[in-house]
């Protein structure tokens, strides 16, 4: 068995591209080998900023030979009236390299067809390996570029390609670069390498200061951090995202510790951490009791040679950044909130949606109507309105202009400095939450309210302006904001529906200078947009799609209650004791769908005792169910519906709904329809695939 190595050598890839590209390389290579019927023992991928590589261990010398059954035309077409093979049959056999003597017949769903058995001999693996060129060019990146006169689009220019079948070079060319056995070590510490054998790939690269496995580089960084922690007796907070990014910035990591003047600790810790983490890719250092210390941890792309010079250089860069931050912080506090609010009038949010000041004005109005709808107390209402009024003032500060990641965070700091209510200041920070999919949610009612107002204003305004997310573009982050709205509504358990919130915001827009598009068109697009976010949110909670459809088919209603109902129904799918109840309720829903009659029930037209019992039970259950439903008691409401099971079964056992007498038939249909309407206030149980779980 031979080993195969492919390596794509490129200019430095952006760190955020590398993990996904390596995963694509692995999946695409595996799929390619499977489709070619080439077996192997193991497939290992590698990545650094300058290369993507895959090692295929113990690859088979040739494809697997297979025997396939090929279906031809039906026997009726394959033979004429005299029983001779037709042109269709002869053409079919020739196309497969066979003769009519090889034909046999099989019956499929009562129809006879002709078949052939075809043997596909496996080719030599070495003959197929040049096709890997297609894998190289198929790797997708978030952003691509062209270089020179080449037509290929790639994240960065391709500089070399290694393609080896043991010691033999596999001939292929991509973007004018021919394959060879030559690769390159570390840009500054390494040299050109002639690879002897794929199995020695890691070993040879390591000698030239390249650690080709990203997980090994990550482990080297962590080990270096732990050594420093023990040596200096401090604590280093390792952010996983930053760790993954840093490992993809280097080919040979060496961890070092630097320091900065303790005077800078007077700055808010968020400023220091942002400057270190976001701008310099440093890890902050704290004491054992989590107090920030005047140190930082960096990672050099190279060995420890003259590391002290590297440390001094990094300290100089950080000192300059922190000096700027200190200046901005002092300057910002010399102004006032009203000064910054005035500046918002000169900054455009979006051409069709006005300035940021216009947006703030809408957020204030939306916050007012939501507060009224929620019947908040006067204090909370006033806090929400004030938070909305000053929610964006920090965007005009020097600090946020320099460190955009601190929007909201500096708003809270400065609002507190200028004497605002602590809850108002906190809401300025919280109204940006959640910033990403797994981020924290606002913890206060005020922060949650302003967050929803801000996000709804952006989403509905963008839809009104024709800015709708596509599969490749979402410049305003509308998907993230839509998901954030739903998560906040679920968390807060407010007795307000998404539909009513959208209507409230649209009413605000109708009174603003912005001219929206046709409301019906916007509503349809908004429904589709939020429904997709809902499906994703339910799915992330482990709830099945058909259960989600059941609770959302007749409008989602109060969001947290919809989740409760979906959770209860999901559990019932696997509860065998619920099967007879489900069957009875679904039978009612299905029958009502076919009748489409909402007539009145006339008790005098009842002919059987089972009719009266079902009607009486309905009269008894309806108010109790309605109360439980209004109180968002998901289990209780379903239990009340379950009480209808026996009366429903008795009714169907003793009555024919489609009676010969028209008045009796209509009365029974009206009873079934009223039952169905009650059940569907909870969920459309008929769309749930119950049977697959029994």
C-alpha positions in Angstrom: 0.0 0.0 0.0 1.3 3.5 -0.9 0.8 6.9 0.7 -0.4 9.9 -1.2 0.2 13.6 -0.2 -1.2 16.7 -1.7 -0.2 20.2 -0.5 -1.5 23.5 -1.7 1.1 26.2 -1.0 -0.3 29.8 -0.8 0.4 33.3 0.3 -0.7 33.8 4.0 -4.3 32.9 4.4 -6.5 35.0 6.7 -6.8 33.0 10.0 -10.6 32.9 9.9 -10.5 31.0 6.5 -8.2 28.2 7.5 -10.3 25.8 9.7 -13.2 25.8 7.2 -10.9 25.3 4.3 -9.2 22.4 6.0 -12.6 20.8 6.8 -13.6 21.2 3.1 -10.4 19.6 2.0 -11.0 16.6 4.2 -14.7 16.2 3.2 -14.1 16.7 -0.5 -11.2 14.3 -0.6 -13.1 11.6 1.2 -16.1 12.0 -1.1 -13.8 12.0 -4.1 -12.1 8.8 -3.1 -15.4 7.1 -2.3 -16.8 8.0 -5.6 -13.7 6.7 -7.3 -14.0 3.4 -5.3 -10.5 3.8 -4.0 -10.0 2.4 -0.5 -7.5 3.7 2.0 -6.6 3.2 5.7 -6.7 6.8 7.0 -7.0 10.4 5.8 -5.2 13.2 7.7 -5.4 16.9 6.9 -3.0 19.7 7.8 -3.1 23.5 7.7 -1.0 26.5 8.4 -1.2 30.1 7.2 0.8 29.1 4.1 -0.5 25.7 3.2 -3.4 23.2 3.1 -2.5 19.5 2.9 -4.0 16.1 3.0 -2.2 12.7 3.6 -3.9 9.6 2.4 -2.4 6.6 4.1 -2.3 3.1 2.7 -4.2 3.8 -0.5 -5.3 0.9 -2.6 -3.2 0.4 -5.9 -6.4 0.3 -8.0 -10.1 1.0 -7.9 -12.5 -1.7 -6.5 -14.0 -3.7 -9.3 -17.8 -3.8 -9.1 -20.6 -5.6 -10.7 -23.7 -3.5 -11.3 -27.3 -4.4 -12.3 -28.5 -2.1 -15.1 -32.2 -1.8 -15.7 -33.5 -1.5 -19.3 -36.9 -0.9 -20.9 -40.0 -2.9 -20.0 -40.3 -6.4 -21.5 -43.3 -5.1 -23.5 -41.1 -2.6 -25.3 -38.0 -4.9 -25.4 -39.8 -7.7 -27.4 -42.1 -7.5 -30.4 -45.3 -9.5 -31.0 -43.3 -12.4 -32.3 -41.1 -12.6 -29.2 -38.0 -11.1 -31.0 -35.8 -8.5 -29.4 -36.6 -5.0 -30.6 -34.2 -2.3 -31.6 -34.7 -0.8 -28.1 -33.4 -4.0 -26.4 -30.5 -4.4 -28.9 -29.5 -0.7 -28.4 -29.6 -1.1 -24.6 -27.3 -4.1 -24.6 -24.8 -2.5 -27.0 -24.7 0.6 -24.9 -23.6 -1.6 -22.0 -21.1 -3.6 -24.0 -23.2 -6.7 -23.9 -25.4 -8.8 -26.2 -29.0 -9.9 -26.0 -27.8 -13.3 -24.7 -27.0 -11.5 -21.4 -30.5 -10.2 -20.8 -32.6 -11.4 -17.9 -36.0 -10.1 -16.6 -37.3 -9.0 -13.3 -40.7 -7.8 -12.2 -41.1 -4.4 -10.5 -44.6 -3.5 -9.2 -46.3 -5.9 -11.6 -44.3 -4.9 -14.7 -41.5 -7.0 -16.2 -38.3 -5.2 -17.2 -35.1 -6.4 -18.9 -31.8 -6.2 -17.0 -28.1 -6.7 -17.5 -25.2 -7.4 -15.2 -22.3 -5.1 -15.9 -18.8 -5.6 -14.5 -16.7 -2.4 -14.1 -13.0 -3.2 -13.9 -11.0 -1.0 -11.5 -8.4 1.3 -13.0 -4.9 1.8 -11.5 -5.0 4.5 -8.8 -2.0 6.4 -10.1 -3.9 7.0 -13.3 -6.8 8.7 -11.4 -4.8 10.8 -8.9 -4.2 13.8 -11.2 -8.0 14.4 -11.0 -7.3 15.9 -7.6 -6.9 19.2 -9.4 -10.7 19.5 -9.2 -10.6 19.3 -5.4 -8.0 22.1 -5.2 -10.1 24.5 -7.3 -13.4 23.6 -5.6 -12.4 24.8 -2.1 -14.6 27.8 -1.3 -13.6 30.9 0.7 -15.6 33.8 2.1 -13.6 36.2 -0.1 -11.6 35.5 -3.2 -9.1 37.3 -5.3 -7.4 37.0 -8.8 -3.7 37.5 -9.4 -1.6 38.1 -12.5 -3.3 37.0 -15.6 -4.9 34.0 -14.0 -8.7 33.4 -14.2 -8.9 31.3 -11.0 -10.4 32.9 -7.9 -8.9 31.9 -4.6 -8.4 33.3 -1.2 -4.7 33.9 -1.9 -2.3 33.2 -4.8 -1.2 29.6 -5.2 2.6 29.4 -5.1 3.4 25.7 -5.1 1.7 22.3 -5.3 3.0 19.1 -3.9 1.5 15.9 -5.3 3.2 12.6 -4.4 2.4 8.9 -4.7 5.1 7.6 -2.5 8.3 9.0 -4.2 6.5 9.5 -7.5 5.2 13.0 -8.5 1.6 13.0 -9.6 1.4 15.3 -12.6 -1.1 18.1 -12.4 -1.2 21.9 -13.0 -3.4 24.6 -11.3 -3.2 28.3 -12.1 0.1 27.7 -14.0 1.7 26.0 -11.0 3.0 22.5 -11.8 3.1 19.8 -9.1 6.4 18.6 -7.6 7.9 17.2 -4.5 9.1 20.6 -3.3 7.6 22.5 -0.4 8.8 25.3 1.8 9.5 25.7 5.5 9.0 28.7 7.7 9.2 31.9 5.7 12.1 33.3 7.8 13.6 30.3 9.6 13.1 27.5 7.1 14.3 26.5 3.7 13.2 24.8 0.6 12.4 21.1 1.2 12.5 18.1 -1.2 10.0 15.7 0.2 11.3 12.1 0.3 8.0 10.3 1.0 4.5 11.4 2.1 4.9 9.5 5.4 7.8 11.9 6.4 5.9 15.1 5.6 5.4 16.2 9.2 8.9 15.3 10.3 10.6 17.1 7.4 8.5 20.2 7.9 9.1 20.3 11.6 12.9 20.5 10.9 12.2 23.7 9.0 10.1 25.2 11.8 6.6 24.4 10.5 4.2 22.6 12.8 1.6 21.4 10.2 -1.1 20.2 12.6 -3.2 23.1 13.9 -4.1 21.2 17.1 -0.4 20.6 17.9 0.3 24.4 17.5 -2.6 25.1 19.8 -1.2 22.7 22.3 2.2 24.3 22.1 0.5 27.7 22.9 -1.4 26.3 25.8 1.7 24.6 27.2 3.6 27.9 26.9 0.8 29.7 28.7 0.7 27.2 31.6 4.5 27.5 32.0 4.2 31.3 32.4 1.3 31.0 34.8 3.3 28.7 37.1 6.5 30.8 36.8 4.8 34.2 37.4 2.0 33.0 39.7 -0.7 34.8 37.7 -3.7 33.7 35.7 -4.2 33.9 31.9 -7.7 33.9 30.6 -7.7 31.8 27.4 -10.5 32.8 25.0 -11.2 29.9 22.7 -11.9 32.0 19.7 -8.7 34.0 20.1 -6.7 30.8 20.7 -8.0 29.3 17.5 -7.2 32.5 15.6 -3.7 32.8 17.0 -2.8 29.2 16.2 -3.8 30.0 12.6 -1.6 33.0 12.5 1.6 31.1 13.1 3.5 28.1 11.8 5.9 27.7 14.7 4.5 29.3 17.9 6.5 30.6 20.8 4.7 32.2 23.8 6.1 35.3 25.5 5.1 37.7 28.2 5.2 41.5 28.0 4.1 44.3 30.3 2.7 47.8 30.2 2.7 50.7 32.7 0.4 50.2 35.6 -1.1 53.7 35.1 -3.1 52.3 32.2 -5.0 50.2 34.7 -7.1 53.3 35.5 -8.8 52.8 32.1 -11.9 50.6 32.1 -10.8 47.0 31.9 -12.9 46.5 28.7 -10.7 49.1 26.9 -7.5 47.4 27.9 -8.8 43.9 27.0 -10.2 45.0 23.7 -6.9 46.8 22.8 -5.0 43.6 23.7 -7.3 41.0 22.3 -9.0 42.5 19.3 -6.1 44.7 18.0 -3.0 42.9 19.0 -4.2 39.3 19.5 -2.8 39.2 23.1 -4.1 37.2 26.0 -4.9 39.4 29.1 -3.4 38.5 32.4 -5.2 38.6 35.8 -4.4 37.9 39.4 -5.7 34.8 41.1 -8.7 36.9 42.2 -9.4 38.0 38.6 -8.0 41.6 38.9 -6.4 42.7 35.6 -2.6 43.0 35.8 -0.2 45.1 33.7 1.0 42.2 31.6 0.0 40.5 28.3 0.7 37.2 26.6 1.7 37.1 22.9 2.6 34.4 20.5 5.5 34.8 18.1 5.7 33.1 14.7 9.1 31.6 15.2 11.5 30.3 17.8 12.9 31.9 21.0 15.9 33.5 19.3 16.3 37.0 20.6 12.8 36.9 22.0 13.5 39.9 24.2 13.6 42.1 21.1 10.2 40.8 20.0 8.8 41.5 23.5 10.1 45.1 23.5 8.6 45.7 20.0 5.2 44.4 21.1 5.3 46.5 24.3 6.0 49.6 22.3 3.0 49.0 20.0 0.7 48.3 22.9 1.9 51.3 24.8 1.1 53.6 21.8 -2.4 52.1 21.6 -3.1 52.5 25.3 -1.8 56.0 25.3 -4.3 56.9 22.5 -7.1 55.2 24.5 -6.2 57.1 27.6 -6.3 60.4 25.7 -9.7 59.5 24.1 -11.1 58.5 27.5 -10.2 61.8 29.1 -11.3 63.9 26.1 -14.7 62.1 25.8 -15.5 63.0 29.4 -15.0 66.7 28.8 -18.2 66.8 26.7 -21.8 65.9 27.4 -24.4 63.4 26.3 -26.4 66.2 24.5 -23.2 67.2 22.6 -22.9 63.7 21.2 -26.6 63.4 20.5 -26.4 66.5 18.4 -23.6 65.0 16.3 -25.8 62.0 15.5 -27.9 64.3 13.2 -24.9 64.5 10.9 -24.3 60.8 10.4 -26.4 58.8 7.9 -27.7 55.4 9.1 -29.0 54.4 5.7 -29.9 56.6 2.7 -33.6 55.7 2.7 -33.9 55.5 6.5 -32.3 58.8 7.5 -29.6 59.6 10.0 -28.8 57.8 13.2 -30.7 60.6 15.0 -33.8 59.7 12.9 -33.3 56.0 13.9 -33.0 57.0 17.6 -36.2 59.0 17.3 -38.0 55.9 16.0 -36.5 53.7 18.7 -37.9 56.1 21.3 -41.4 55.9 19.8 -41.2 52.1 19.4 -40.1 51.8 23.0 -43.0 53.9 24.2 -45.6 51.8 22.4 -44.1 48.5 23.5 -43.9 49.8 27.1 -47.6 50.7 26.9 -48.5 47.4 25.4 -46.7 45.6 28.3 -48.3 47.9 30.8 -45.0 48.6 32.5 -45.0 50.8 35.6 -44.1 54.5 35.2 -40.6 54.1 36.5 -39.6 51.3 34.2 -41.4 53.1 31.3 -39.4 56.3 31.9 -36.2 54.3 32.2 -36.8 52.6 28.9 -37.6 55.9 27.1 -34.5 57.5 28.5 -32.3 54.6 27.5 -33.8 54.7 24.0 -33.1 58.4 23.8 -29.4 58.1 24.6 -28.8 54.5 23.3 -26.5 55.6 20.4 -24.7 58.7 21.9 -21.4 56.8 22.4 -21.1 56.1 18.7 -19.9 59.7 18.4 -17.2 59.4 21.1 -13.5 59.2 20.3 -13.2 55.9 22.1 -15.8 54.1 20.1 -14.6 55.7 16.9 -11.2 54.1 17.6 -12.4 50.9 19.2 -15.7 50.1 17.5 -16.0 46.8 19.5 -16.7 49.0 22.6 -20.0 50.5 21.4 -22.6 50.1 24.1 -19.9 49.2 26.6 -18.5 52.8 26.6 -22.1 54.0 26.5 -22.7 52.4 29.8 -19.4 53.8 31.3 -20.0 57.3 30.1 -23.7 57.4 31.0 -22.8 56.4 34.5 -20.1 59.1 34.6 -22.6 61.7 33.4 -25.0 60.8 36.2 -27.6 58.7 34.4 -29.8 56.1 36.2 -27.7 52.9 36.6 -30.4 50.8 34.9 -30.5 53.3 32.0 -26.7 53.1 31.7 -26.9 49.3 31.8 -29.6 49.2 29.1 -27.3 51.1 26.7 -24.9 48.2 26.8 -27.6 45.5 26.9 -29.5 46.9 23.9 -26.8 45.6 21.5 -27.1 42.1 22.9 -27.0 39.4 21.7 -24.0 40.3 19.5 -23.6 36.7 18.1 -25.5 33.4 18.1 -24.3 32.2 21.5 -24.0 35.6 23.2 -25.7 36.6 26.5 -29.1 38.2 26.4 -30.1 41.4 28.1 -30.7 40.8 31.8 -33.0 43.8 32.5 -36.5 44.6 31.3 -35.3 48.0 30.1 -32.4 46.6 28.2 -34.6 43.9 26.6 -37.2 46.4 25.5 -34.8 48.8 23.9 -32.9 46.0 22.3 -36.1 44.7 20.6 -37.1 48.2 19.6 -33.7 48.9 18.0 -33.6 45.5 16.2 -37.2 45.7 14.9 -36.6 49.2 13.7 -33.6 48.0 11.7 -35.2 44.9 10.3 -38.5 46.5 9.3 -36.8 49.7 8.0 -34.4 47.6 5.8 -37.3 45.5 4.4 -39.2 48.7 3.7 -36.2 50.1 1.9 -35.8 46.9 -0.1 -32.7 45.7 1.8 -33.5 42.0 2.3 -30.9 39.4 3.3 -29.9 37.0 0.5 -28.0 33.7 0.6 -24.7 35.6 0.3 -25.3 39.0 1.7 -26.7 40.4 4.9 -24.8 43.7 5.4 -26.9 44.9 8.4 -26.9 41.5 10.2 -30.7 41.2 10.0 -30.7 37.4 10.5 -28.7 37.8 13.7 -30.9 40.6 14.9 -34.1 38.7 14.1 -32.9 35.7 16.0 -31.9 38.0 18.9 -35.5 39.4 19.0 -37.0 35.9 19.3 -34.5 34.8 22.0 -35.3 37.8 24.1 -39.1 37.4 23.7 -38.7 33.7 24.7 -36.5 34.6 27.7 -38.7 37.5 29.0 -41.9 35.5 28.5 -43.8 38.8 27.7 -47.5 38.4 26.9 -47.0 40.0 23.5 -46.8 38.4 20.1 -44.3 39.0 17.4 -47.1 39.9 14.9 -48.4 42.6 17.2 -44.8 44.0 17.7 -44.3 44.2 13.9 -47.6 46.0 13.5 -46.6 48.5 16.2 -43.3 49.3 14.5 -45.0 49.6 11.1 -47.4 52.1 12.5 -44.4 54.2 13.7 -42.9 54.0 10.3 -46.1 55.1 8.6 -45.8 58.3 10.6 -42.1 58.9 9.8 -40.6 60.6 6.7 -39.5 57.1 5.4 -41.9 55.9 2.8 -42.3 52.1 3.1 -43.2 49.7 0.3 -46.6 48.1 0.1 -47.4 46.7 3.6 -48.8 43.4 2.3 -45.6 42.7 0.4 -43.5 43.6 3.4 -45.6 41.5 5.7 -45.2 38.4 3.5 -41.5 38.8 3.4 -41.3 39.5 7.2 -43.3 36.4 7.9 -41.0 34.2 5.8 -37.9 35.9 7.4 -39.1 35.4 11.0 -40.5 31.9 10.3 -37.1 30.7 9.2 -35.5 32.2 12.3 -38.1 30.5 14.4 -37.5 27.1 12.8 -33.8 27.5 13.5 -34.4 28.5 17.1 -36.8 25.6 17.7 -34.3 23.2 16.0 -31.5 24.4 18.2 -33.6 23.5 21.2 -33.9 19.9 19.9 -37.5 20.2 18.8 -38.7 18.4 15.6 -39.8 20.4 12.6 -43.3 18.8 12.4 -43.9 19.7 16.1 -42.8 23.3 15.3 -45.2 23.4 12.4 -48.0 22.1 14.6 -47.7 25.0 17.1 -47.0 27.7 14.6 -49.5 26.8 11.8 -52.1 29.1 13.2 -49.7 32.0 14.1 -47.0 31.5 16.7 -48.6 33.6 19.4 -46.8 34.2 22.6 -43.3 32.8 21.9 -42.3 31.2 25.3 -45.7 29.5 25.4 -45.2 28.1 21.9 -41.9 26.6 23.1 -43.6 25.1 26.1 -46.3 23.5 23.9 -43.7 22.2 21.4 -41.7 20.7 24.3 -44.8 19.0 25.7 -45.8 17.6 22.3 -42.3 16.5 21.5 -42.3 14.4 24.7 -45.8 13.0 23.8 -44.6 11.7 20.5 -42.6 9.0 22.4 -45.4 8.4 25.0 -47.3 5.3 24.0 -50.1 6.1 26.5 -50.9 9.3 24.6 -51.4 7.4 21.3 -55.2 6.9 21.7 -55.7 10.5 22.7 -53.7 11.8 19.8 -55.7 9.5 17.4 -59.0 10.8 18.7 -58.0 14.5 18.5 -56.4 14.1 15.1 -59.5 12.3 13.7 -61.6 15.3 14.7 -59.2 17.8 13.0 -59.0 15.8 9.8 -62.7 15.4 9.5 -63.3 19.1 10.2 -60.8 20.0 7.4 -63.0 18.2 4.9 -66.3 19.8 6.0 -65.5 23.5 6.2 -68.7 24.3 8.1 -68.9 26.6 11.1 -72.7 26.4 11.8 -74.3 26.5 15.2 -75.0 23.5 17.3 -78.6 22.7 18.1 -79.0 20.4 21.1 -82.5 19.5 20.1 -81.2 17.7 17.0 -79.1 15.2 19.0 -80.3 11.7 18.3 -78.0 9.6 20.6 -76.7 9.8 24.1 -73.1 9.8 22.8 -73.8 13.1 21.0 -75.1 14.7 24.2 -72.2 13.3 26.2 -69.6 14.8 23.8 -71.4 18.1 23.6 -71.6 18.3 27.4 -67.9 17.4 27.8 -67.0 20.1 25.3 -69.0 22.6 27.3 -67.3 21.5 30.4 -63.7 21.4 29.0 -63.9 24.6 26.9 -63.7 27.2 29.8 -61.1 25.2 31.7 -58.9 24.8 28.6 -59.3 28.4 27.7 -58.2 29.5 31.1 -55.1 27.2 31.0 -54.3 28.3 27.5 -54.5 32.0 28.5 -52.3 31.3 31.5 -49.8 29.6 29.3 -50.1 26.3 31.1 -49.0 23.9 28.3 -49.4 20.7 30.2 -52.7 21.6 31.8 -54.3 22.8 28.5 -53.3 19.5 26.8 -54.7 17.5 29.7 -58.0 19.2 29.4 -58.1 18.3 25.7 -57.2 14.7 26.6 -60.5 14.5 28.6 -62.3 14.6 25.2 -60.8 11.4 24.0 -63.4 8.8 25.3 -66.4 11.0 24.4 -65.0 11.4 20.9 -64.4 7.7 20.4 -67.9 6.9 21.7 -69.4 9.5 19.3 -67.7 8.0 16.3 -68.6 4.5 17.4 -72.4 5.3 17.7 -72.9 8.0 15.0 -72.5 8.5 11.3 -71.4 12.1 10.9 -72.6 12.2 7.2 -76.2 11.3 8.2 -78.9 11.0 5.5 -80.9 13.7 7.1 -79.3 17.1 6.2 -80.1 18.9 9.5 -78.7 16.0 11.6 -75.6 15.9 9.4 -75.0 19.7 9.6 -75.5 19.6 13.4 -72.9 16.9 13.8 -70.5 18.7 11.5 -70.9 21.8 13.6 -70.1 19.8 16.7 -66.9 18.3 15.1 -65.9 21.8 13.8 -66.2 23.4 17.2 -64.1 20.6 18.7 -61.5 21.0 16.0 -61.3 24.8 16.5 -60.8 24.2 20.2 -58.0 21.7 19.7 -56.2 23.9 17.1 -56.1 26.8 19.5 -53.4 24.6 21.1 -51.8 23.1 18.0 -52.6 21.5 14.7 -51.9 17.9 15.9 -52.6 16.5 12.4 -49.2 17.7 11.0 -47.2 15.7 13.6 -45.8 12.4 12.4 -46.9 10.4 15.4 -46.7 6.9 13.8 -42.9 7.0 13.2 -42.4 6.9 17.0 -44.6 3.9 17.8 
